[in-house]
């Protein structure tokens, strides 16, 4: 494996979007109501994610092939914006938005406040055809290096209780510090809830 990780630039946006892909998660399908809506919403949200927020985003390249990414910093806010409102109207229609709002409220109830002393991992993603080969662990190691450089004592991330990647996070030293469940979220997403995980980072020796 000959892989390098570097800060992403505007010229990488198409590659970042390809890495994210348009295959929705189970959570996205549940909250959107069906797979078609979830796939459309994922594409639009991915475009919004990288349109104005490349700082903190790094891209993993193996032999010239972009195959992974990590985004450090606060997660994208679900607060109202005209961009989000217009996206929802296009995808869900005026009637569908009513049901969407109820689903989003259930999602908010299982959100977490990021620990103030932690460097938060907002996104970590490996291209579907490259998973299970150690690239995720490389990206998490990169995050730890960034935390050391910024004198942050901890890394944090949040995910669903059903995410298979949770086992990777536990293997590299993350532990669950908080768990939230909600009956409406479980009814919509088919997932019990979400977890907040942290990992201690040794201080810099320089």
N, C-alpha and C positions, 0 to 999 in steps of 0.2 A: 504494500500500500504506500504510494507516494502521494501524500496529500498535503495541501497547504491551506491555511485559513488567513484571510486578509479582510480589512474593512471594505464594505461594499460601497460602490459609487453609483451615480445615476446611470452609467452604461451597463450596470448589472441588473437593472430592474426586470428586464424580460427573463433573465436567467432565474432571478428570485421567484418570479411568478410561476415559472415552469417547475421549480423545485416544490413550491407549495401545492401546485396542481389544483384541480377543481373537484377532486373526490371528497365529498363532505364526511365529517365524522358522524357517529351515531348521535351525539349531542346536537349537532347542527341540523340533522334531519328531523329529530324530535321537536326542536324549537321552531323549525321552519314549517312543519306540518307535513312535508313530503320531500322526497329526494330531489325532484325537479327544482323546487323552490330553493332547497338547501344548496344545490350545485350552483345555481345562478347567484345566490347571495354570497357564497364563498368566493366566487370569481370577483365580484364587485368589492367585497371587503378586503380581499388580498390587494387589489389595485389601490384602494384607499390606504392600506397599511404602509405601502412603500412609496406612495406619491409624495409625501412631505416628511417622512420620518426615517431617513436612512441613517442618521447618527445612532451609533450603538448596534448597527446591523453588520454582521460579518458573513462572508460567503466561504464555503468549503469547496476546494477545487482539487480533483484527483486526475493527474495526467491531462490537464487542460479541460476536464469535464466538470462543470459546476453541478455538485450533487447534494449540497446541504447548506443550511443557513442557521444562524442564531441571532436573536434580537434581544439586546440587554436594555433594561429600563422599564418604566411603567407599561402595563398592558394598555392596549387601545381602549379608550373610554367608550362606554355605551351610552353616554349622555346625549341629549338631543343635539342635533346639528341639521342644517338644511340638507347637507349631503346625505346623511343617513335617512332623513325623512323622505327625500326624493327617491332614494334607492328602494326603501320599503314600499312606497306607493307604486313604483314600476313593477316590483316583483309580486307583491301580495294584493294589490288593488285596494280600493277604499274599504271594502267589506273585510278583506283578509287582515287588514292592519289591526282591527279590533282584537282578533284572536292572537295576533303576534304580540301585542302589548302585554297581554296576560302571560304569555310564555316568557317574554323578556323580564317581566317582574319576578317570575319564579327563578330565573337565572341570577338576577341581582341578589336574591336572598341566599345564594350559595357562593357569593363572591367574598374575597378576603381583602383586608388592608395589608399592603406590603410592609413587612418589618422595616422601620426607618433606617436601620443600620445595614440592611442587606442590599446587595446588588441583585436585582430581580431579573430572572430569565423570562421574558415575555413570550418568546417563540423559540422553539428548537425543532428543526425539521430536516429530515433526510429524504431524498427522492425515493419513491416507492420501490423502484427496482434495485436500490442500493442498501436497503435496510438489513439489519442483522449481520453487518460486516465490520462493526466497530466504529463506524463514523459518528454515531451519536455520542459515544464516549469521548471521542476526540473533541467534539464541539463543547461538551460539558467541561472538559479539561481546559479548553480555551477560556470559558467563562470564569473558571477558578483563577486563571492567570490574570484576567482583567480585574477580578475582585482584589487580588493581592496588590496589583498596580495602583488601585484606587483606595487602598487601605480600608477595604470593607471587610468586616469580620465574618460575614456570612453571605451565602448565596440563597436565594429563595425562588420557588416556582409554585404554580398551582396547576392542578389537573383534575380530571374526573376520577372517581373511585374505580372506574372500569377500564381506564387507559392501560393497555399492556406495557407501555413505556415506563409505567410506575416501577416495574421490576428493575429496569436499567437505572433509574434514579436511586433506588434503594441500594443497588449493587455498588454504586460509586460513592455512597456515603450520605445520601439525603435521608432524612427521617420525617415522619409526619408529625406536625406540631398542632394542627387544627383540622377538624373535619366538620363540614356543614351538610345537612340534609334538609330536604323540603319535599313534602308530599306532592305538591303540584309539579315541581321540577321532575320528580321521579315519574309522575304520570305522563308528562310530555316527552321527556327524553329517554325514559326507560332505564335511567341510571340513578343509583341511590343518592349521589351527591358529589361534592368536590372536596379535595384535600389541599392543604397548604404544606409544602415540604421545605425544609431548610438543611443547609450543610455548612458546618463551620469551616472557615478558611484560615490557615496559619498565617501569622503576620509576616510581612516582608522582612528579609534579613539584610536588605541593602539600605 
